[in-house]
């Protein structure tokens, strides 16, 4: 009878060991599955943010080009205004210079 009890105990111990191994295997599988899901989610997020970054960088580049063009247009308009003002007042400037020279040195 003691052999029977001992055999039964050994059988119970083996079953318990199999259950423990089964749980450990399930834990490993769950861990690997979680790591794969996390890795996939990370890749998806990185792809999303990379795409968004590229769109923003392109928009900023377009905005910068538009601002550069606007500045160049304003500079050109200002230069034209300066030239126009200079042309309008050129005769007046010449007359003032001649008047001062005549006033200072005589006829």
Order of alpha helices (4+ residues) and beta strands (2+ residues): alpha
